[in-house]
Amino acid sequence: MKAIWESKKMKFVNFEEIWLATPFPAFVLNRELEILAASNSTESIFFTSKKQMYNESLSNFVGKNSVLMDAIRQVLRQKSSTILEYAWVSS
């Protein structure tokens, strides 16, 4: 578990709570761009449950030729990292 130092006291942060409370859609993807995890807000943005999204391709939800998918494919081709509208993508 990671810790954050505050006034010489160690305070533990529950990153799962932060992940679930993220106010924008966020995903964890595998190399095939399938969804392994999703933040709670994805359900309201994409009108489907997280459970139904798991193991599905991200392109099923954002479009095969979307700007996001293009950026992710470019990052994977170049083996680099980029920031795209509040998203961090790394190969």
C-alpha positions in Angstrom: 0.0 0.0 0.0 1.3 3.4 -0.9 1.6 6.1 1.7 1.5 9.9 1.6 3.5 11.9 4.2 1.5 14.6 6.0 2.9 16.6 8.9 5.4 13.9 9.8 2.6 11.4 10.0 2.1 8.6 7.5 -1.4 8.6 6.1 -2.5 5.7 3.9 -4.6 6.4 0.9 -7.1 3.9 -0.4 -6.5 4.2 -4.2 -9.5 1.9 -5.0 -11.8 4.5 -3.4 -10.1 7.3 -5.5 -10.4 5.2 -8.7 -14.1 4.4 -8.1 -14.9 8.1 -7.3 -13.2 9.4 -10.4 -15.7 11.8 -12.0 -14.8 11.0 -15.6 -14.7 7.8 -17.5 -11.4 5.9 -17.0 -10.3 2.5 -18.2 -7.5 0.0 -17.6 -6.9 -1.8 -20.9 -4.9 -4.9 -21.9 -2.6 -5.0 -25.0 -5.6 -6.0 -27.1 -7.4 -2.8 -25.9 -10.0 -4.8 -24.0 -11.4 -3.3 -20.8 -10.0 -4.8 -17.6 -11.3 -2.2 -15.2 -13.5 0.9 -15.5 -14.3 3.8 -13.2 -17.9 4.1 -11.9 -18.7 7.1 -14.1 -18.3 4.9 -17.2 -21.7 3.4 -16.6 -23.5 6.7 -16.9 -21.4 7.9 -19.8 -21.8 4.8 -21.9 -25.2 3.7 -20.6 -24.1 0.2 -19.7 -22.7 -1.6 -16.6 -19.0 -2.0 -15.9 -19.6 -5.8 -15.8 -20.9 -5.7 -19.4 -17.8 -3.7 -20.5 -15.2 -6.0 -19.0 -13.3 -8.0 -21.6 -14.9 -6.0 -24.4 -12.9 -3.9 -26.8 -12.8 -0.2 -25.9 -13.6 0.6 -29.6 -17.1 -1.0 -29.0 -17.8 2.0 -26.8 -15.9 4.9 -28.3 -15.9 3.9 -32.0 -13.3 2.0 -34.0 -12.1 5.2 -35.8 -12.4 7.6 -32.8 -9.7 10.1 -31.9 -9.1 8.2 -28.7 -8.5 4.9 -30.5 -6.3 6.6 -33.1 -4.2 8.1 -30.2 -3.9 4.8 -28.4 -2.9 2.9 -31.6 -0.2 5.6 -32.3 1.2 5.3 -28.8 1.4 1.6 -29.1 3.1 1.8 -32.5 5.6 4.4 -31.3 6.1 2.7 -27.8 5.7 6.1 -26.2 3.4 8.0 -23.9 1.0 10.9 -24.6 -1.7 13.0 -22.9 -5.0 13.3 -24.7 -7.8 15.4 -23.2 -7.1 14.4 -19.6 -6.1 10.9 -20.5 -2.6 9.4 -20.0 -1.7 6.7 -22.5 1.5 4.7 -22.2 2.8 1.7 -24.1 
